[in-house]
Amino acid sequence: MKKMWQWALMLVLATVLAACGGGGDKPKEETGKENSKGESEGYEEARIRLAYNLPQDHHISIGVENFAKEVNERSGGKVNIQVYPAGQLLSDKDMNQSILSGGVEMGMNSSTLWASTVPAMGIFDVPYVFNNYATVGELLQGEFGDILREEMEAKGAYPLIFADYGYMQFANNKHPLTSPEDFKGLKIRSIGDLPSELIQAYGASPVFMGGGEVYMALQRKTVDGATSGTTAMLQRKYEEVTDYLTINNYAYLEFLLAVNGEFWNGLPEKTRQLLTEVAAETETWIREQAEKEDAESAKQLEEKGMEVYVVPEDELQQWIDASAPVRDVFVQTAGEVGQKLLDLSDQQ
């Protein structure tokens, strides 16, 4: 009888353990079911702040917002990117230092503003280097892009996305700019060192200020004009404070989604792989938008009342010749690396 009670007790315990899933390994079919949840399994918790300064309806901003959304979804919410748009967290002038110091984990900012820290990034501001939309994408996929990535990483920032902003133009509220001589005596908002050199080479005075300050400066006539892409001109309502737009495609601006280097290196390999994969998809999408957004925004600015002057191809050489000093300044600043980048771009 004693043995019967012992066997009965063991049977009850075994039944309870089985019902609770206790003890040993899960059955193969149950493990398989867990794995079928997809690629969101296996990520470690990560909280990432991403700041940018562009208007939220800019094509780069749309790409960045979707990048964050995709990373969040594919990781099952484990890799959580919190986006701070349109200068809510940082101005474009404060962005890079915050990325480098770890004040923010990720930030999107222009190649022009990175050039003060990474001189090689000034290649995108050297006038008339890139003469079509496809060239930059092709260059960034080869040695040209590898050099820029290495230069960024050496300073402590990992470049995750090169986002095509589009071509840079000039707007002003004084008179049409149909030749470099028309710039003389004007005060033009600049976005960085090399654009300032170009503005001076054309005979005007550069005034550096962030994108969010330009509308008020134009309205109050603190400056007579500004350089920017037509996409941002439209979204920042330049047609309300300027009358004339000159399209000369003098520079092809890039925006970089950069990550603090120490933070990047500390992320698990699986997380870095996810971020890299979604970044590549985002970069391609943004690049596809740049040309059509440039054309559409210029058309809308004209429809809204701006007088648009497109520099004819047979007159472009005088603009190129007048900008020659800027190329020399770039090589002096960026050294052998800068010359190498120019040589690679000239081969396209």
C-alpha positions, 0 to 999 in steps of 0.5 A: 500500500505504501508503494502504491501511494508513492507511485500515485504521488509521482504520477500526480507530480508528473502531470502537474509539471507537464501542464506547467511546461516545467523541467526540460527543453520545449518540444521541437514543434513549440520551439519552431512556432516561436522562431516563426515569429520572424526577424524581430526575435533576438534583438536587445533593447535599445533606445535611440534618439534621432534629431533632424532640422529639415521641414517634416514634409521634405523628402529626406525627412519622410525617408528618415521617419520611415527609416525609424518606423521600419527599424522599430517594426522589424525589431518588434519594438526592441530597437526603438528610434525616437525621432525629434523632427524640424529642430525640436531637439537641436538646431543644424548648427548644434547637431554635429557636436551633439552627435560627436559628444554623444548628446544624441545618438543619431542626427541628420545634418548637411554635408556642408556643416560636417565640412568644418569638422571633416574637411573632405565633406566639403567636396559636395560644396565645390561648385559644378563638380556634379553635373547630373543626378546619377553621378553622386550615387555612383561615386558613393558606392565606390572608392569616393564613398569609402574615403568619405566614410573613413574620414567621418569615422576617424572623427568619431561619427559613423555615416549610416545614410547619404541622403540626396538633398538635391541641387543648390540654387539662389533666391533674392528679393533685389533683381534677377541674377543672370550672371555672377556680376549681378551678385555684387553688393548683395548680402546672401545667406550662406550655409557654410565655408565653401558656399561663403567662398563662392558668394564672395567670388561672385561679389556678394557678402555671405551671412551664415545662419541656420535654415530656420532663421532665413525666412525672418532674415529675408522678411526683415531685409537682414539679407537680400537673398539666400542659397538653398535647394528649391525643396526647402525654399518651397517648404520654408515659403521663400516665395513670400519673402523673395521675388527671384530664383536663379537655377544654376545647379552649382552644388549637389548637397548631401545630408548625412544620417550619422551615429555617434561612433562609440554608441555604434560600436557598442550596439550588438551585431544583429542591431547594426545589421538591421540598421544598415539594411534599412538605411540602404533601402532608405538611401535608395528611396531618397535618391530616387526622389531628389530629381523629381522633387527639385523639378516639382518644387521649382515649378511650384515656386514659379506658380506662386509668383517667383521669377525663375531664371535657368542659366542656359548651358552655353552661359554656364562657363562664366559661372564656372570660371568665376567660381574657380577660387573655391576649388583651390580653397577646398584643396588647401583645406582638405589636402591630399584627400580633397584632391583625390576626391576631386580626381575621382569625381572628374573621372565620371 
